[in-house]
Amino acid sequence: MFSASEIYALAIRIEKNGEAFYRDALSKFSSPSISSLLEYLADEEVRHVEIFTKEKAEIDASKDYPIPDEAISKELEKIVGDQKFSLGEVDLSKVESVPELLQIAEEFENDTILFFEMIASFVQDSNTLNEVQKIITEENEHIKLLREFAEKEREKG
């Protein structure tokens, strides 16, 4: 059983990966419209880290959650490090267009959602499941913004 604390720890790590990606992309893509979106998404990732850190601290302080199994925790950490949503394999110097960047960003957000949906399938505690659903909702909002921006870019031609 995964605890809410473990899930928040992973969420924090994933969100930090996202922030780093969006900030790095800012240095490559400097048009005002994409810069604004990337800055917003990076700031959102920071906001999510703050929320998740606060929630994790409250959960840890309450001691009202299952004791994390060390083997499960290590396995989850390994999954986070090896999956695409770590963005470690993305070489922004080879990304040549805004549409390509938006596609990578959307894939990252989708991978993050898939990861948390996978975690949710193992969660037995209803409170923890609610916490996972909150994370998924936040990530879906990022996808919505990316798609709206991509659509506006296509309309510009």
Secondary structure, 3 states (H helix, E strand, C coil): CCCHHHHHHHHHHHHHHHHHHHHHHHHHCCCHHHHHHHHHHHHHHHHHHHHHHHHHHHHHHHCCCCCCCHHHHHHHHHHHHHCHHHCCCCCHHHCCCHHHHHHHHHHHHHHHHHHHHHHHHHCCCHHHHHHHHHHHHHHHHHHHHHHHHHHHHHHHC
